[in-house]
Amino acid sequence: GYFHFFPPHDPYNTHLEFHNAFLDDGYHPVPKDVHFLQANQPIKDLKKFRRWYDEFILFIDAEFARLYNTLKRSGVLENTWIILTTDHGEMFERSFLGHSEPTFYQPVFHIPLVIFPPGQDSRIDVHTPTSAVDLLPTLCHVTGQDIPSWSEGVILPPFSKPSPVNPRDITTIQVEAADPDGSINQATATILRGDHKLMWFFGYEALRGGREQIELYDLGNDPEELTNLYPQEGRLGDALLAELKNRLAELQGSMLG
């Protein structure tokens, strides 16, 4: 079964137990410039909304614990896998509120994936980048089923053999506009290779003359994504951009097919 719970979407209404849990906690987010997609829509009080969201997360954590403990007491978890994940995060920076705009900064892009196999009673931390498309082949593998040939994912560690030294690319594309012939003319595409992440925005009216914007970040040294390295790291950036364009061409081909 797949169960999609709407919270912690907005409105961020937590339980009374967690109301004001983070009020005056001394946390001050790193200031960031307004993004070009939000140039004419500055959003005030982002810190307040972030606090409300974090308090809502506390509520979700408590409810998940309640569900898990109920299933454990019933004996269901002796032969049942549980996977906790999300489709996206929420963002309270660069004048963005939530996930309404086509960007893939870390607050939206870096999502939880927690797997509870039957009988496991100790924690294992996995630091390999993964994708939601990895769930299907992983579940097929652990249940002894054939993995469909059309699946793009891989078997997740620690259920797979050790990964190669070179990390694989994780790509995401959000298409905003396409022509009937399959040509994509407005989209945001992202590729993650190791610690480096490149975002490619194209076709947006807010870009005006250039019609595209390319951003490259070193997440290992710049987790807040403050410094765009693309102007000085053109060789790496162009290699990542070329791979993104290949994936985009594949997507356009599948739309036509």
N, C-alpha and C positions, 0 to 999 in steps of 0.2 A: 504494500500500500504506500501511496505518496500523499502526505497530508501537508497542505500549504496553509499556514496560519498567517492572517493578515498583520497582526502586530509583529514587530514594532514600527509599522507604517504610521504616518501622521493621521489623525491628531495624536500627539504623544501623551496619552492619558495613562499614567502609571497607577499602581495600587497605592492607597493611602499610606501603607507601610513604608514606601520608598519615596514619598513626596518630600522634596527639598533635601534629599540625601546628599547632593553635591552642592548645595547652596553655600557660598562663601568658602569653598574648599581651597582657594588660592591658585587654582589652575588658570593659566593665561595662555591661550593658543598663540602660535607664531603668526605674526601679521603677514598677510599675503595680498598681492595686488588683485584688483578686480579683473576677472577674466573677460576676454573680448566678447564672448557670448552673453555676458551679463553687463556690458558696458553702460547700458541705459536703464538697468534695473538693480540699483544698489539695494541690498536687503539689510535692514537694521536688526539689531537684537539677535544676531547669530549665536552669540554666547548663551543667551537664554534658551534658544531652541536646542542647542547642543546639550545643555544641562537636562532639559526635559527628556530628550532622547535617551541620554545615559540612564536616567532614572527609570525609563520604560524598559531599557535593557535589563536592569536589575529585576524587574517584574517578570520578564520573559525567562530569565535564568531560574527564578524560583519556581515558575510554573513547569518548566522543563524538568527540573529536579523532582517535582511532585509526580509528574507523569512517569519518569524513569523509575522512581521508587515504588510506585504502584505496580508497574509491570514486573519489577524484580520480585516483589512479594508474591505476585500471582504465579511465578514460575515461568512466565512467557519468555524471559530473556535466556533461558537455558538453551533455546534453539532458534533465537531470533536476533537478527542484526538490526541495529538502530544507527541511522546516519542523520546528523544534524548539519544543515548547511543553509545558505541563503542565495537569493538571485542577485543581490547587490547590497551595498552598504548605503549609508546616508552621508552627506557632505555638508559641512557648516563652515565654509571658507571660500575665498575668492568671490564673495557675494552669491554663492550657490546655497540654496536651501534644499536639502534632500537629495534627489537623484533625477531631477526633472530635465536637466540639460545633457546633451551627448558628450560627456567627458569621462575619462577613465583615470582620474587621479586616485591615489591609493585609498582614501576613505570609501570610495565606491567600488574600486577594483579588487581590493584585498579582503576577501570574505572568509568566514569560518567554514571549516570542514572537519567535523569530529565524528569518528566511526567507533561504534561499540560492538565488537564481535561477541558472540556467545562465549561465556566463560572467562573472558579477559578481566583480570582484577588488578592490573598494573598499568600505569600510564606509559605511552610511547610517543615521543615527539618526533614528527617528521618535518624536515626543513626543505624538502624538494618542492619546487613550484608545481602546482596541480591545476586542473581545470574541471569544471562540472562534467565535461564530456568523458572524464575518466571513470565516472561512477558505473556506467553500463558495463564496460569490459571487466571492471573489478568485481562487480556482483556476479557476472557470468562465471568468472574464474573461480571465485570462492564457493560457488554452488555447483561446480562441475559442468557448466553449460558451455556450449560453443559460443565464441565471441563473433558477432556478425562482422562480415568482411567490410561493411560500410562504416563501421564505427571508427571515429577519428581518435578516440582516447586510448590510453594505455592503462595497464594494471597498476594500481597505486601501490607504493611502498607502504608498509613492509610486507605486503602480500605478493610482491613480484620479486624477481631477481634483482641484484644490485644494479642501479642505474649506471650508464656510461659516464665517463668523466665529463664530457661536454654536455651541458644542459640543453634540453630541447627548448624550442621556442613555444611560448604561449601567446596566441593571437586572439583578438576580439575585434569585431567590427559592428558598429551600429549604423545602419543605413537610414538616412533621413529622407532621401528623395531618389527615385530611379525612374527612367523612361520606360515606356512599354517594350522597347527592344532589349531591356535588361541592363542598359548602361546606368551605372551608379554615378550620380552627379553631385551628391551631397552626403557626406558621411564622416564619421570619426573612426579611425582604425588604430589599434594599439598592438605592439609586439613587445614581449618580455623575453630577454635572453640573459640569463644569469641575473646580475644586479642592474642591468641596463634596460630601461624601458623607453620606447619611442612612441609618441602620439602624433598622428597625422590628421589634421583637420583640413577638409577641402570642400569647396562649393558653398560656403556660408556667406550670406550677404554682408555680415559684419566684417568679413575679411577684406572687402572692397577690392582694391587693385590686385593684390597678390593671389587671392582666391585659394590660398592654402597657408597653413601654419604648421611647422614641424617643431616638436619639443622632445628633447632627449635628456633623461635624468639617470644619474647613478644612485640607485636606491640604497646601496651599501654605505655611501658617504653622505648622501643627501636624502634621507627618508622623507623629509617634508616637501621635496620637489620644488626647491626654491631657485635652483640654478639650471637654466636651459643650456646644455652642453653642445647642442647641435652646431652652433656657429664655429666652435673650435674643434669639435670631434666629427668633422664631416665624413671622414672615411668610414668610421663605425656607423654613424648615422645613416649614410647612404646605403650601406650594406643591409641594415635593418629595414630601411624604407623599400629597398628593392624586393626583399622577401615579403613585406606587406603588400606590395603591388602585385606580386605573384599570387598571393592568397586572394586578393580582391578579384583578379582575373579569373581564378577558379570559381569564385562565388558568382560572378557575372555569367560564366559559362553554365553553371548549374541552374541559374535563373532562366536562361534561354532554353536549356534542355528539358 
